[in-house]
Amino acid sequence: MKVNEMLAVFLSCLLLLVPRSVGGASISWNQRSFSVNGKPTMLIGGSFHYPRASPSEWPSVFSEMKANGLNLVQTYVFWDVHEPVESEYFFPSDPEDPANLVLFLQEAQKAGLYVHLRIGPYACAEWNNGGIPVWMTTEHDDITFRTDDSFWLEKIEGFLDATLQVVSDANLMASQGGPIIMAQIENEYGNVEYAYGAGGARYVAKVADYAVNHPIGAEVPWVMCQQGVIASKGTSPPSNVISACNGYYCDNWIEDHIEAFPDQPHMFTENWPGWFQKWGEAVPHRPATDVAFSVARWFAKGGSFMNYYMAF
């Protein structure tokens, strides 16, 4: 049997393990897997950012994701979209507004997809300023972003509170019968933490503590990606926040993850099928067979969660 045929058989077998429906659920995890209502569940997701498509497109994209064997959608919540003016939160209910986060999540659930909600405050995402609002840079340029500066913490906690309240009011958390089964705080902070010194380490501890102890957020597992000593990415998150890997291949990361966090499942939060093009350089290209091989190696070595970045 050729390598390509072996990969196809392996990945087809994985799809048989993917649940086909979403409903009210309790979420737990151990060193081997996530469990939904006590049942070990393999999570295979794809990233899709709601402001990057019109609401009329969302159902068809979700349908394609489901048809291709995915059971989860991953999205950032963009701070600049939802707080365009300081202290004025904007979560529209207009069904034609691409900032309608609630509708996006409802459509995901209709399609039978779980949700991994990455609330930021920093998204990266090849998005202007990483999603940090313009008013933060023009009106508060005297503070240090993404550190334990008291004003920064006050502002990001306000955004996190507002977001979690909106999704809770719409009954979108898993315990309410909604699709949100996990959340993420910060994003790839370990890549830049060294620039902030001791303030960076304190920031990691403070935002992690805030997330897992939030009266709404405490319902679901929280994740930090590219964060910690495993890959020389700054300060490790506390053990009750799941450390995750981003990259082209993450299977060789698993052994170190087991050593650092023996009780956590293994998460591949961003598997990059492609890359953005830089001015004057060749168009990046990653063969589909290489992506498939990366996925096969990941699950063969004990991976519990894998997400394509991007699915759309």
N, C-alpha and C positions, 0 to 999 in steps of 0.2 A: 504494500500500500504506500502511495506517495505521501510526502509530508503534508501537502495541501489537503489530501483526502483524509488523513488522520486528524488534522485540525478541524475539518468540517464535521467529522463524526463526534469529536470531543465536544465542540461547541454546541452541536445539536443535542447532545446528552445534557448539557448544562441547562438548556431551555426547558427540559422536562421538569427541572427542579424549581422553575420560576412560578410563584403563585399567580393566579389569574384574576384575583379580585381584591378590592380594598374596602375595608370597613372599620368600625370602631375597634381599637386594638390597644393592647399593652405591649410595650417594647422593652426587651431586656437583652443583655449580651454577656458572653463569657469569652474565654480565650479562643474558642473555635468558631463561633458564629453569632449572628443576631437572631433573636427569636421574636416572632410576632404571635401574641397570644400563646406563648409557650412552645411554639413550633419553630425549630431552626429553619431559617429562611435565607436563601442565597439572594443577594441584592445585586442586580445588574442595571446600571443607570446610564443616563445620558444628560448632558447639560443643555439647557434651553433657557435663554434669558428673555423674559416676557416683553421688555421694552424694545426688543430688536425685531419684533414682528407685530402685525396688527392682530387684534383679537379674533378677527374672522379666520386667521390662519391657524390659530392655536389648536382647534380640534383635529385638523388634518395632520398636523405635526405629531400630536400625541398619538393619533391612530397609527401613524407610520412607526413611531417608536415602539408601540405595543406589538405591532405586527412583526417587528424585527427582534422580538424576544426580550425587550427591556421591561422591567417592572418598577422603575423609579425614574423620576425626573429631578434633576439638581438645578437650582437657580440661586443666584445672588439676589438680595434685596438691596436696591441701589439708594443709598442715603440721599444723594443729590436730587433724585427723582421725587422722593417722598418728603423732603424738607427743603424745598427750593428757596424758601425765605426762612430766616432764623426763627425757630419756635412756632412755625406754622406748618403743621403736618398735612400732607396731601396724599390721601388714599382714595382716589376717585371711585365712584360706583357706576360711572358712565360705561355701558357695555362696549363702546367703540374706542375707549381710551386705553392705549397700550400700557399705561401705568396702573391699570386695575389689577392689582395683585390678587385680591380675593377671587375675582372671576377666573384668573389664570389657574389658581390652585383648585378651584371647583371643577374646571374643565379637565385638569389632570386627573382628579378623582373619578370623574365620569368615564374617563378612558381606562380606568383600572390601574392607575399608577400611584405608587407611593411618592413622597416628596422629601428631599433633603434640602432644607432651607438654610442658605448661607447668608446670615444677616450682616456680616461685615463687622465693623463699620467700613473697613477698607476692602474693596473688591478686587482691585487690579482689573482683570477681565478685559484688558485692552480698551478700557473705558476712561474717558477724560477724568484726570485727577484721581483715578481709582474709585470714583464714586463719592469722594469727599466734596461737600458742597462748596461752590465758589465763595459764598459768604464767609466760610471758615478761613479762606486764604486772604480775602480782602479786608475783613473786619477784625480778624484776630491773628494777625501775623506775628504777634509777640509771644504766642504760646508754641510749645513743641508738640507736634502731632504724633500720635501713635506711641505715647509714653505715659507715665503715671502723672502727668500734669493734671491738676485738679479740675481745671476748666474743660480740658479735653474729655476727661472721664465723665464729667457732668453732662456734656453734650452727647456723647455716644450712648450713655445710659438712657437719656431721654429718647433717642432714636430707637434703641432696642426695646424700651418699654412700650413705645407707641406701636411698633411693628407687632410685637407679641400680643398686645391688646387687640389689635385689629384682627389678627388671625384667630384669636380665641373667641372674640365676639361673633365671628362668622362660623364658629364650631368646626374649625379646620385642624385642630390638634388631634392626634391619633386617639386619645382617650375620649374625645367628643364624637368620634365617628368620622373624623377627618383624615386626610392623607399624610399629614406631616408626622413622620416617624423619627426624624433626627434633625439637628440644627448644627450650625457652625459659627464659632466666634473668631473674629479676625481672619486673616488670610495670608499664608506664606510669610508670616512675620519673621520667622527664623532666618529668612534670607537677608534681612536688614537689621536685625536686632543688635548686632555688634556695634552699630553706629550710635546706639542710645545708651550704652554702658549699663550701669546698675539700674537706671530708670527703665530700661527695656525688660530686664528680668522681673522687676516689680510689676510692670504692666501686664506681662503674661499671667502672673499669679492673680492679679486683681480682676482682669476681665474673665478669666476662667472661673474664679470664685463667684463673680456676679452672675454668670450664665447658669451654672449648675444649681445655684441657690435662688434663682428667680422663681416667683410663685407660679408663673405659667411655664417658663422654659424648663423647669425641673422635671416636667413630665416626660421628656425625651432625652436620649443620649446627645451629648455635645461633642463636637469634633474640633481639633486644631490640625491644619495640614502644614507640612514642611516646618515643623516646629519641634526642636529638641536635639538632644545629644546623639540620637541615632544616626543622623546624617550630618552631624556638626552644624546644626541649624539653631543655635542659641539654646535657650532654657527649655527644658522639657516641661510640658504641661503636667498638672497633677494627674494622678492615676485614674481619677474619675472623669477625665476628659480624654477621649480617644485620640491618639496620635496617628496621623495618616500620611501617606506618601503621594507625591505628584511626580510625573515624569513619563518617559517612554517605556521604561521597564521598572517594575518595583518588586519583582520576585526575590531579588537578592537582598532586599531591605528587610524581608520577613524575619530572617534569623536574628538580626540585631533588634528588631521590634520585640521578639519573644524575650530576649535577654533583658531589655529595658522595661517592658510592660508585659509580664508573663500572663496576666489575666485579661488582656484585651484582644478582641478580634482584629484581623488585619484589613485595613481599608486602603484602597487605591482610588483616591478621590478625583484624580485627573490623569487619565490615560490619553496622551496627546496624539490623535491620528494625523495631525498636521501642525503647522506653525505659521505665524504671520510672516509676510515678506518684508524684508528691509530694503530701503531705497538703494537701487543699484546692484542688488544681489539677486541670485537665481531664486526662482520660485521653489520653496521647500516642498519636498515630496516624500511621503512615507508609504510604501506599498501596503495594500490591505492585508497581504499575507503576513507582513511583519507585525501589524496590529493584532491579528488573530493569534499569532505565536506568542505575543506578549500576554494576551488574555489567558491562553492555555497554560502557560508557565505559571502565571499568577495563581490560578485556581488549583493547579496540580500541586503547588507548594503550600496550600492551606489558606489562600485568600478567601475572605468572606464577603467583600464588597468591591465592586469594580465599576467605575464610571467613565464613559467616553466624554472627553472634553474637546470638541463639542458634538452634540447630536444634531443641532440645527444652528 
